[in-house]
C-alpha cells in the first residue's frame, strides 16, 4: 500500500457530496417558498384551455356563415390561380 492510502473518500467524491447537500438545501428552500402556489400552474392551464375552447367555438360559428365561406373560397381560388 502507498503512504497516501487513507480511508477518506477521494477529493472528487467529497466535493460532489457537498454539492448535492447544498443543492438539496436550496431545493428545500425553493419548495417552502412556493408551497403557497401549489396548483397555480394547473389552474392557469385550465383557464387557458377554456379560453381556447371558447375561441374555437366562436370561430366555428363564424366560419359556418355563407358569406365567410365565400370569402375564404375566393381567397383560396385566387391564391391557387397562376396569373
N, C-alpha and C positions, 0 to 999 in steps of 0.2 A: 504494500500500500504506500501511497505517497504521504509526505508530511502534511500536505494541504487537505487531506481527506478529513472531513468532519461530517456530522450528522445533520448539519444545517442544509436547508434546501438551496439549490443553486440560485444565484442572484436574480435571474430572469423570472423564476417561478415566484420568488418572494415578492418582487415588484408587481407581477401580474395579480397576485392575491390582493395586494394593497389597492390596485386599481379597481379590481372587482368590488372590493369592500366600499371604496369611495363611490363607485357607480351605484351600488345598492342604496347607499345613504342618500344620494341625490335623487334617485328614483322614488325613494320613500317620501322625501320632502315634496316632490312634484305631485305625487299621488295624494298627499294630505291637502295640498293647496287646491287641487282640482276636485276633491271629493264632493264639494257642493254643486258641481256642474255635471254630475253623472247623469247620463241620459239626454243631455242637451243636444248632442250631435244627432241622436236618433230622432228627437223631436224636430230638429231642423230638416232632416231628410224627409220626414213625414209631411211637413209643411210644403217643402219644395215639390214633392211628388204630387200632392193635392193640387198645387198651382199648375203643374204641368198637365195634369188630367183635365183640369178646368179649361186651360188654354186649348188643348187638343179638341175638347168637345165644342168649344166655340168655333174653331177652325172647320170642323166637320159641318156645323150648321151653316157657316158662311159659304163653304165650297160646294154645298149641295144646291145652291141657287143657280138658276139657268143663266143669269147674267154673268156671274163669276165664271161659270163653266165655259161660256162662250169666249170670255176674255182670255182664259187660260188656253183654250183650244187654238185661238188665233195666235197667241204668243208662241206656242209650240210650233204651229204650222209655219209662221214667219221665220222662226229660228232654224227650221229644217229645210227651208227653201233656199236653193242656191241661186243667187241673183245675178 
